[in-house]
């Protein structure tokens, strides 16, 4: 590398820039011996990320999202890049591109790199901690916890000892001596000290990069998102019971706190956007429609929303219209008749204007009294034989009635996506006892889920399959079993070879194609429990 004066000047310049991110000279040259170009590009990527967000500040009214700081007169700061960046960009244009296969794991590693996470910590006003369990290591271990079948603290520490987070470890005495303890106390305390805003910003950065990586940001691509809600069960603690009250009926109060959550998943790749959640019961209970209106803020303009009859209300359609989004919403028969102006006796479509009534907008009347949404009402008979039923859709996007009905037929995929989140990623019962840890676990669970979905998309793309044809649980098993070999790869060629095997194995995890329905019901044998149920205290 020293033989080229241009490269020598650039490396010297980069060493100065790397010092701000906590990367040592020895570490950079150690990486450069394996792949000098990859080490330089990784460093420049972090510097490019910092200069892109240099003038961005968290806006509290917008949920901690990043916004550019505006100048007087509506002008904005233009990022100023160092000379090194332009030299390396020209050098990269004249050289072969890096292999595309391991990009997804490099993407996660880059989003969790020391420089990016340190920048987020300084932006949030949090002191940057050094040691074994620095913020990048804790974030990655929380992701691996969600991907593991057991997912305990001891499992995460053992993964750390076996090298699962080796590229993220900083140079400290215990790391240099190989004297990291197998006890879980330090990792547990590091999880509690981790800022919630940091987890949220890392999740948003990973989602944004995955959108671009999977081609969802390309012009001309219509992005369709599935919208649905569900509920999660929490551990019983005083703080969580106060924030998320349990259910109650005439027999008394339940034991477990319940969270209502609304999720948005891309219809083709099944990638999850940042969810929204709130209490399901109690005086501060939120509706799924209210959570949906907050979830729509993160979608790019021009996207399309698919929702069932629970979201087929004017509130959701009006909020989508205000954000430049299209909708394909299912309506109940009563609401379809009211929009149509009378009974519907034949198939077809008709233009309608949906006007607000005094019942729209929930109990807080979040929809203006003069709100209107213009669209089409589509009525079709769907089903087979005697099981046919009417389907009523309100749409604001272009397309024939058949295309809209077929598009709405993809809505069922959100049910299996939520099953993967709740059962496979183990969000059905979140084992936390504080509100802050709940937020962190949900943010990192979305990152873990999207990591598996990205592997599925790569495997499907190489094998000419639809990502929806692959089994999420089986691909997750392939990824779990491959961590040891991926972490132990000494060179880039070994890593690429191992990850190619992962993609080949993932492409074989296809779902069965049933030509006929099951000839037996889906039932379970009841198992005898060893202990009786505990009765609620009066």
TORZAKE-673989 format. One record per residue (C-alpha): residue in one letter; x, y, z. Coordinates in steps of 0.02 Angstrom, whole numbers. Each point is the difference from the previous one (the first is absolute). Example, Ala and Ser with C-alpha at 12.3 -4.5 7.8 and 13.67 -1.06 7.14 Angstrom:
BEGIN
+---------+--------+--------+--------+
: residuo :      x :      y :      z :
+---------+--------+--------+--------+
:       A :    615 :   -225 :    390 :
:       S :     69 :    172 :    -33 :
+---------+--------+--------+--------+
//
This chain:
BEGIN
+---------+--------+--------+--------+
: residuo :      x :      y :      z :
+---------+--------+--------+--------+
:       X :      0 :      0 :      0 :
:       X :    146 :    117 :     36 :
:       X :     65 :    -17 :   -179 :
:       X :   -138 :    112 :    -67 :
:       X :     22 :    181 :     62 :
:       X :   -185 :     36 :    -30 :
:       X :    -53 :   -145 :    110 :
:       X :    130 :     44 :    131 :
:       X :    -69 :    177 :     15 :
:       X :   -177 :    -66 :     10 :
:       X :     39 :   -128 :    135 :
:       X :     89 :    131 :    104 :
:       X :   -151 :    113 :    -18 :
:       X :   -118 :   -141 :     47 :
:       X :    100 :    -44 :    155 :
:       X :    -33 :    174 :     66 :
:       X :   -185 :    -15 :    -38 :
:       X :    -11 :   -175 :     76 :
:       X :     68 :     61 :    166 :
:       X :   -163 :     93 :     31 :
:       X :    -94 :   -165 :    -12 :
:       X :    111 :    -94 :    121 :
:       X :     85 :   -112 :   -130 :
:       X :    186 :    -19 :     29 :
:       X :    141 :      9 :   -127 :
:       X :     49 :   -180 :     35 :
:       X :   -177 :    -63 :    -28 :
:       X :    -14 :     89 :   -168 :
:       X :    164 :    -67 :    -66 :
:       X :    -42 :   -174 :     64 :
:       X :   -159 :      5 :   -104 :
:       X :     91 :     79 :   -146 :
:       X :    117 :   -149 :    -13 :
:       X :   -149 :   -109 :    -39 :
:       X :    -93 :    118 :   -114 :
:       X :     65 :    179 :     -7 :
:       X :   -136 :     65 :   -114 :
:       X :   -138 :    -71 :    111 :
:       X :     78 :     78 :    156 :
:       X :     13 :    170 :    -84 :
:       X :   -178 :     -7 :    -68 :
:       X :    -70 :    -52 :    170 :
:       X :     84 :    149 :     81 :
:       X :    -60 :    120 :   -133 :
:       X :   -177 :    -70 :     15 :
:       X :      0 :     48 :    184 :
:       X :     68 :    173 :    -39 :
:       X :   -130 :     21 :   -138 :
:       X :   -136 :    -49 :    124 :
:       X :     62 :    127 :    127 :
:       X :      6 :    142 :   -127 :
:       X :   -174 :    -44 :    -63 :
:       X :    -73 :     13 :    176 :
:       X :    117 :    136 :     63 :
:       X :   -136 :    133 :     -1 :
:       X :   -142 :   -114 :     55 :
:       X :    -75 :     14 :    172 :
:       X :   -132 :   -105 :     90 :
:       X :   -172 :     79 :     -3 :
:       X :    -94 :    -44 :    158 :
:       X :   -172 :     34 :    -74 :
:       X :     34 :   -127 :   -137 :
:       X :     46 :   -147 :    109 :
:       X :    188 :     24 :     -3 :
:       X :     17 :     -8 :   -188 :
:       X :    140 :     94 :    -85 :
:       X :    -36 :    162 :    -92 :
:       X :    117 :    116 :    -91 :
:       X :     29 :    167 :     86 :
:       X :    -70 :    135 :   -113 :
:       X :     86 :    166 :    -37 :
:       X :    -90 :    168 :    -13 :
:       X :    -91 :     19 :   -164 :
:       X :    -37 :   -185 :    -20 :
:       X :    179 :    -45 :    -48 :
:       X :     81 :   -157 :     65 :
:       X :    176 :    -48 :     45 :
:       X :     90 :    -89 :   -140 :
:       X :    120 :   -134 :     62 :
:       X :    184 :     42 :    -24 :
:       X :    105 :   -155 :    -32 :
:       X :    188 :     -9 :     26 :
:       X :    115 :    -15 :   -150 :
:       X :     36 :   -179 :     48 :
:       X :   -179 :    -53 :    -34 :
:       X :      4 :     63 :   -180 :
:       X :    169 :    -80 :    -34 :
:       X :    -60 :   -167 :     67 :
:       X :   -163 :     15 :    -98 :
:       X :     97 :     22 :   -163 :
:       X :    114 :   -144 :     49 :
:       X :   -152 :   -109 :     35 :
:       X :    -81 :     44 :   -168 :
:       X :    154 :    -65 :    -90 :
:       X :      8 :   -163 :     97 :
:       X :   -110 :   -156 :      2 :
:       X :   -150 :      3 :    115 :
:       X :     -3 :    -99 :    161 :
:       X :    -98 :   -163 :     -5 :
:       X :   -186 :     25 :     30 :
:       X :    -28 :   -159 :    101 :
:       X :     61 :     51 :    174 :
:       X :    -70 :    176 :    -12 :
:       X :   -144 :    -34 :    118 :
:       X :    111 :    -49 :    147 :
:       X :    122 :    140 :    -41 :
:       X :   -149 :    117 :      1 :
:       X :    -47 :    -51 :    177 :
:       X :    182 :      8 :     56 :
:       X :     20 :    173 :    -76 :
:       X :   -161 :     63 :     84 :
:       X :     64 :    -68 :    167 :
:       X :    180 :     54 :    -25 :
:       X :     91 :     96 :    135 :
:       X :      0 :    163 :    -95 :
:       X :   -185 :      4 :    -42 :
:       X :    -58 :    -53 :    174 :
:       X :    119 :    123 :     83 :
:       X :    -71 :    139 :   -108 :
:       X :   -177 :    -46 :     51 :
:       X :     52 :     -2 :    183 :
:       X :     81 :    173 :    -12 :
:       X :   -153 :     65 :    -92 :
:       X :   -113 :    -65 :    139 :
:       X :    111 :     80 :    132 :
:       X :     54 :   -168 :     73 :
:       X :    176 :    -34 :     59 :
:       X :     94 :   -122 :   -112 :
:       X :     52 :   -150 :    103 :
:       X :    152 :   -108 :    -37 :
:       X :     21 :   -179 :     56 :
:       X :    -56 :   -174 :    -47 :
:       X :   -184 :     43 :     -5 :
:       X :      7 :    160 :   -101 :
:       X :   -159 :     56 :    -87 :
:       X :     33 :    -86 :   -169 :
:       X :     35 :   -167 :     85 :
:       X :   -157 :     12 :    109 :
:       X :   -109 :     43 :   -150 :
:       X :     65 :   -147 :   -101 :
:       X :    -19 :   -122 :    145 :
:       X :   -180 :     56 :     25 :
:       X :    -32 :    -38 :   -183 :
:       X :     81 :   -171 :     15 :
:       X :   -105 :    -34 :    156 :
:       X :   -159 :     20 :   -102 :
:       X :     67 :   -115 :   -136 :
:       X :     48 :   -139 :    121 :
:       X :   -126 :   -133 :     48 :
:       X :     30 :     25 :    187 :
:       X :     55 :    181 :      1 :
:       X :     56 :     17 :    181 :
:       X :    134 :    117 :     65 :
:       X :    116 :   -149 :     23 :
:       X :    -25 :    -46 :   -184 :
:       X :     50 :    175 :    -56 :
:       X :    157 :     -1 :    109 :
:       X :     50 :   -171 :    -68 :
:       X :    -22 :     64 :   -178 :
:       X :    115 :    145 :     45 :
:       X :    132 :   -119 :     70 :
:       X :     -8 :   -104 :   -160 :
:       X :     35 :    152 :   -109 :
:       X :   -172 :     49 :    -62 :
:       X :     36 :    185 :     34 :
:       X :    189 :     -1 :    -26 :
:       X :      3 :    137 :   -136 :
:       X :    -92 :    120 :    118 :
:       X :    109 :    -24 :    154 :
:       X :    108 :    149 :     49 :
:       X :    179 :    -21 :     58 :
:       X :     -4 :    -11 :    190 :
:       X :     99 :   -100 :    126 :
:       X :   -123 :   -145 :     15 :
:       X :    -17 :    -16 :   -189 :
:       X :    188 :      3 :    -29 :
:       X :     29 :   -131 :    137 :
:       X :   -149 :   -106 :    -54 :
:       X :    -68 :     10 :    177 :
:       X :   -185 :     38 :    -31 :
:       X :   -108 :    -70 :    139 :
:       X :   -139 :   -124 :    -39 :
:       X :   -112 :     77 :    133 :
:       X :   -151 :    101 :    -56 :
:       X :      2 :    143 :    126 :
:       X :    103 :    122 :   -104 :
:       X :   -103 :    -33 :   -157 :
:       X :   -162 :     23 :     97 :
:       X :     57 :    167 :     70 :
:       X :     59 :     57 :   -172 :
:       X :   -172 :    -38 :    -73 :
:       X :    -83 :    109 :    132 :
:       X :    123 :    144 :    -28 :
:       X :    -25 :     -4 :   -188 :
:       X :    -98 :    156 :    -54 :
:       X :   -170 :    -35 :    -76 :
:       X :     22 :    136 :   -131 :
:       X :    160 :    -86 :    -58 :
:       X :    -92 :   -163 :    -31 :
:       X :   -134 :     92 :    -97 :
:       X :    124 :     95 :   -109 :
:       X :     98 :   -158 :    -39 :
:       X :   -162 :    -90 :    -49 :
:       X :    -52 :    145 :   -113 :
:       X :    171 :      2 :    -82 :
:       X :     -5 :   -188 :    -33 :
:       X :   -176 :     12 :    -73 :
:       X :     51 :    145 :   -113 :
:       X :    153 :    -93 :    -63 :
:       X :    -99 :   -159 :    -29 :
:       X :   -127 :     96 :   -104 :
:       X :    138 :     59 :   -113 :
:       X :     89 :   -168 :      1 :
:       X :   -156 :    -95 :    -56 :
:       X :    -47 :    128 :   -133 :
:       X :   -153 :     72 :     88 :
:       X :     64 :    178 :    -25 :
:       X :     18 :    -14 :   -189 :
:       X :   -111 :    118 :   -101 :
:       X :   -150 :    -81 :    -82 :
:       X :    -16 :   -138 :    130 :
:       X :   -172 :      0 :     83 :
:       X :     26 :    -42 :    183 :
:       X :   -147 :    -92 :     78 :
:       X :    -10 :    -22 :    188 :
:       X :   -109 :   -116 :    102 :
:       X :    -79 :     78 :    154 :
:       X :    -63 :    -99 :    149 :
:       X :     -3 :      0 :    189 :
:       X :     31 :   -127 :    136 :
:       X :     34 :    -11 :    187 :
:       X :    152 :    -49 :    104 :
:       X :     12 :    -69 :    176 :
:       X :    123 :     73 :    126 :
:       X :     75 :    -52 :    165 :
:       X :    -93 :     52 :    156 :
:       X :     85 :    148 :     84 :
:       X :    -62 :    156 :     87 :
:       X :     61 :    117 :   -137 :
:       X :    -69 :   -102 :   -145 :
:       X :   -168 :    -26 :     86 :
:       X :    -13 :    188 :     21 :
:       X :     49 :     36 :   -182 :
:       X :    -91 :   -146 :    -82 :
:       X :   -146 :    -56 :    111 :
:       X :    -55 :   -183 :    -12 :
:       X :   -170 :    -53 :    -64 :
:       X :   -144 :    -14 :    121 :
:       X :   -178 :    -64 :      0 :
:       X :   -136 :    -48 :    124 :
:       X :    114 :   -134 :     75 :
:       X :    141 :    120 :     43 :
:       X :    164 :     69 :    -69 :
:       X :    119 :   -104 :   -106 :
:       X :    182 :    -22 :     49 :
:       X :     99 :     44 :   -157 :
:       X :     15 :    178 :    -70 :
:       X :    -55 :     12 :   -182 :
:       X :     71 :    110 :   -138 :
:       X :    -91 :     43 :   -160 :
:       X :    116 :     10 :   -150 :
:       X :    -24 :     50 :   -183 :
:       X :    123 :    -63 :   -132 :
:       X :     37 :     47 :   -180 :
:       X :     81 :   -131 :   -114 :
:       X :     49 :     17 :   -182 :
:       X :   -105 :   -119 :   -103 :
:       X :    138 :    -71 :   -111 :
:       X :    151 :    -14 :    115 :
:       X :    -94 :     -8 :    167 :
:       X :    120 :    130 :     72 :
:       X :    -70 :     79 :    159 :
:       X :     -7 :    186 :     31 :
:       X :     10 :     75 :    174 :
:       X :   -157 :    -53 :     96 :
:       X :   -108 :    108 :    112 :
:       X :    -69 :    -60 :    166 :
:       X :    -96 :     58 :    152 :
:       X :   -111 :    -64 :    142 :
:       X :   -144 :   -112 :    -51 :
:       X :   -104 :     25 :    157 :
:       X :    -21 :    133 :    132 :
:       X :    -41 :    186 :     -8 :
:       X :    144 :     35 :   -122 :
:       X :    -43 :   -141 :   -120 :
:       X :     35 :     36 :   -184 :
:       X :    -90 :    -67 :   -152 :
:       X :     80 :    -89 :   -146 :
:       X :    -58 :    140 :   -114 :
:       X :     90 :    128 :    108 :
:       X :    160 :   -102 :     -1 :
:       X :    -16 :    -22 :   -189 :
:       X :     -9 :    188 :    -26 :
:       X :    167 :     16 :     91 :
:       X :     77 :   -146 :    -95 :
:       X :    -39 :     79 :   -169 :
:       X :    121 :    144 :     35 :
:       X :    152 :   -107 :    -43 :
:       X :    -59 :    -57 :   -173 :
:       X :     62 :     87 :   -158 :
:       X :   -128 :     94 :   -104 :
:       X :    -83 :   -103 :   -135 :
:       X :     -9 :   -160 :    102 :
:       X :   -159 :   -104 :      9 :
:       X :    -81 :    -65 :    160 :
:       X :    -97 :   -164 :     10 :
:       X :   -116 :    -15 :    150 :
:       X :   -143 :   -110 :     56 :
:       X :   -172 :     57 :     56 :
:       X :     69 :     57 :    167 :
:       X :     98 :    135 :    -91 :
:       X :   -136 :     32 :   -130 :
:       X :    -53 :    163 :     82 :
:       X :     10 :    180 :    -56 :
:       X :    132 :     39 :    133 :
:       X :    130 :   -114 :    -81 :
:       X :    -45 :     51 :   -178 :
:       X :     10 :    185 :     44 :
:       X :    167 :    -17 :     90 :
:       X :     71 :    -94 :   -151 :
:       X :    -64 :    134 :   -118 :
:       X :     83 :    137 :    102 :
:       X :    167 :    -90 :    -18 :
:       X :    -15 :    -34 :   -187 :
:       X :    -34 :   -187 :     23 :
:       X :   -122 :   -110 :    -93 :
:       X :   -116 :   -123 :     87 :
:       X :    -87 :   -164 :    -37 :
:       X :   -115 :    -24 :    149 :
:       X :   -133 :   -129 :     30 :
:       X :   -169 :     67 :     56 :
:       X :   -138 :    -77 :    101 :
:       X :   -166 :    -27 :    -87 :
:       X :    -85 :    140 :     98 :
:       X :    136 :    126 :    -41 :
:       X :      2 :    -52 :   -184 :
:       X :   -189 :     25 :    -12 :
:       X :     13 :    172 :     77 :
:       X :    138 :     51 :   -122 :
:       X :    -98 :    -70 :   -147 :
:       X :   -162 :     82 :     54 :
:       X :   -101 :   -159 :      8 :
:       X :      8 :   -191 :    -13 :
:       X :    130 :    -78 :   -117 :
:       X :    -73 :   -140 :   -106 :
:       X :    128 :    -23 :   -139 :
:       X :    187 :      1 :    -25 :
:       X :     90 :    154 :    -64 :
:       X :     82 :    162 :     51 :
:       X :    -62 :    176 :     25 :
:       X :     84 :    166 :     45 :
:       X :    -41 :     59 :    176 :
:       X :     42 :    144 :    115 :
:       X :     24 :    -53 :    180 :
:       X :    -58 :    138 :    115 :
:       X :     30 :     13 :    186 :
:       X :   -139 :    -30 :    125 :
:       X :    -10 :     38 :    184 :
:       X :     55 :   -178 :     39 :
:       X :    164 :      7 :    -97 :
:       X :    169 :     30 :     82 :
:       X :    -26 :    -98 :    160 :
:       X :    -53 :     71 :    167 :
:       X :    123 :    143 :    -20 :
:       X :    -72 :     47 :   -173 :
:       X :    168 :      1 :    -88 :
:       X :    -80 :     28 :   -171 :
:       X :    -58 :    176 :    -49 :
:       X :   -186 :     19 :    -25 :
:       X :     22 :     54 :   -182 :
:       X :    123 :   -141 :    -45 :
:       X :    -32 :    -92 :   -163 :
:       X :     91 :   -138 :    -95 :
:       X :    -35 :    -35 :   -183 :
:       X :     18 :   -177 :    -64 :
:       X :    -88 :   -150 :    -74 :
:       X :   -114 :   -130 :     78 :
:       X :     28 :   -175 :    -70 :
:       X :   -123 :   -141 :     34 :
:       X :     45 :   -179 :    -49 :
:       X :    -59 :   -174 :     43 :
:       X :    147 :   -107 :     56 :
:       X :     15 :   -180 :     55 :
:       X :    -50 :   -169 :    -70 :
:       X :   -169 :    -81 :    -17 :
:       X :   -121 :     31 :    141 :
:       X :    134 :     87 :    105 :
:       X :      4 :    155 :   -110 :
:       X :    -18 :    165 :     89 :
:       X :      3 :    185 :    -40 :
:       X :    164 :     96 :      6 :
:       X :    -10 :    190 :     10 :
:       X :    158 :    102 :    -29 :
:       X :     33 :    187 :      8 :
:       X :    149 :     43 :   -111 :
:       X :     89 :    162 :    -44 :
:       X :    128 :    -74 :   -122 :
:       X :    -12 :    -38 :   -184 :
:       X :    -40 :   -176 :    -57 :
:       X :   -138 :   -112 :    -62 :
:       X :   -120 :    -79 :    126 :
:       X :     80 :   -170 :    -29 :
:       X :    174 :     70 :     34 :
:       X :    -60 :     81 :    161 :
:       X :    -83 :   -161 :     59 :
:       X :    157 :    -99 :    -39 :
:       X :    106 :    129 :     90 :
:       X :   -111 :     -9 :    153 :
:       X :     21 :   -189 :     -4 :
:       X :    181 :     27 :     56 :
:       X :    -61 :     74 :    164 :
:       X :     -2 :   -171 :     82 :
:       X :    190 :     -2 :      0 :
:       X :      3 :    123 :    145 :
:       X :    -77 :   -135 :    110 :
:       X :    146 :   -118 :    -30 :
:       X :    123 :    144 :     20 :
:       X :    -72 :     41 :    171 :
:       X :      9 :   -184 :     45 :
:       X :    186 :      2 :    -43 :
:       X :     27 :    155 :    106 :
:       X :    -98 :    -66 :    149 :
:       X :     51 :   -182 :      0 :
:       X :    163 :    -21 :    -96 :
:       X :     79 :    162 :     60 :
:       X :    -87 :    -30 :    169 :
:       X :    -96 :    163 :     20 :
:       X :   -161 :    -84 :     58 :
:       X :     62 :     19 :    180 :
:       X :    133 :    134 :     25 :
:       X :    101 :    -42 :    156 :
:       X :     36 :    177 :     59 :
:       X :    -50 :     92 :    158 :
:       X :     20 :    183 :    -49 :
:       X :    -73 :    110 :   -135 :
:       X :    173 :     51 :    -63 :
:       X :     55 :   -180 :    -25 :
:       X :   -162 :    -36 :    -92 :
:       X :     40 :    135 :   -127 :
:       X :    177 :    -64 :    -24 :
:       X :    -54 :   -181 :    -21 :
:       X :   -131 :     46 :   -130 :
:       X :    122 :    107 :   -100 :
:       X :    133 :   -136 :     -2 :
:       X :   -129 :   -135 :    -38 :
:       X :    -48 :     94 :   -159 :
:       X :    185 :      7 :    -48 :
:       X :     18 :   -188 :     29 :
:       X :   -157 :    -38 :   -100 :
:       X :     58 :    108 :   -145 :
:       X :    171 :    -84 :      1 :
:       X :    -80 :   -169 :    -34 :
:       X :   -117 :     76 :   -130 :
:       X :    149 :     78 :    -90 :
:       X :     86 :   -171 :     -8 :
:       X :   -162 :    -74 :    -68 :
:       X :    -10 :    135 :   -135 :
:       X :    180 :    -31 :    -53 :
:       X :    -25 :   -188 :     -6 :
:       X :   -162 :     18 :    -99 :
:       X :     79 :    124 :   -119 :
:       X :    144 :   -117 :    -41 :
:       X :   -115 :   -151 :    -22 :
:       X :   -136 :     89 :    -99 :
:       X :   -131 :    -23 :    137 :
:       X :   -126 :    112 :     86 :
:       X :     59 :     43 :    177 :
:       X :   -174 :    -48 :     60 :
:       X :     34 :   -179 :    -57 :
:       X :    132 :    -24 :    136 :
:       X :    -33 :    -51 :    179 :
:       X :     51 :    131 :    127 :
:       X :     28 :   -127 :    141 :
:       X :    109 :   -114 :   -107 :
:       X :    106 :    144 :    -68 :
:       X :     22 :     62 :    178 :
:       X :     65 :   -173 :     48 :
:       X :    125 :      8 :   -145 :
:       X :     61 :    171 :     56 :
:       X :     16 :    -56 :    182 :
:       X :    103 :   -153 :    -46 :
:       X :    115 :    102 :   -114 :
:       X :     53 :    133 :    127 :
:       X :    150 :    -99 :     63 :
:       X :     74 :    -25 :   -174 :
:       X :    -38 :    178 :    -55 :
:       X :     83 :     70 :    156 :
:       X :    150 :   -114 :    -20 :
:       X :     34 :     48 :   -181 :
:       X :    176 :     71 :     -3 :
:       X :     -2 :     80 :   -172 :
:       X :   -127 :     80 :   -115 :
:       X :      6 :   -150 :   -117 :
:       X :    -43 :   -120 :    141 :
:       X :   -142 :    110 :     57 :
:       X :    -70 :     12 :   -177 :
:       X :     11 :   -188 :    -19 :
:       X :    -90 :    -32 :    164 :
:       X :   -135 :    128 :    -36 :
:       X :    -27 :    -75 :   -173 :
:       X :    -35 :   -166 :     86 :
:       X :   -124 :     88 :    114 :
:       X :    -93 :     71 :   -149 :
:       X :     -5 :   -170 :    -87 :
:       X :    -68 :    -84 :    156 :
:       X :   -126 :    140 :     26 :
:       X :    -62 :    -18 :   -179 :
:       X :    -45 :   -182 :     40 :
:       X :   -115 :     52 :    143 :
:       X :   -154 :     14 :   -109 :
:       X :   -177 :    -17 :     63 :
:       X :   -101 :   -150 :    -59 :
:       X :   -118 :     22 :   -147 :
:       X :   -163 :    -85 :     48 :
:       X :   -112 :    -40 :   -147 :
:       X :   -142 :    -48 :    117 :
:       X :    -54 :     56 :    172 :
:       X :     48 :   -100 :    152 :
:       X :   -101 :   -158 :     24 :
:       X :     17 :     14 :    189 :
:       X :    -36 :    145 :    119 :
:       X :    139 :     98 :     82 :
:       X :    -21 :    -51 :    182 :
:       X :    114 :    -29 :    147 :
:       X :     -1 :   -134 :    135 :
:       X :    -25 :     76 :    171 :
:       X :    146 :    -34 :    118 :
:       X :    -26 :    -30 :    185 :
:       X :     80 :    140 :    101 :
:       X :    105 :    -43 :    151 :
:       X :    -67 :    140 :    108 :
:       X :   -172 :     83 :     12 :
:       X :    -28 :    177 :    -59 :
:       X :     27 :    138 :    125 :
:       X :   -159 :     87 :     53 :
:       X :     -7 :    190 :     -5 :
:       X :     10 :     89 :    165 :
:       X :   -154 :     97 :     51 :
+---------+--------+--------+--------+
//
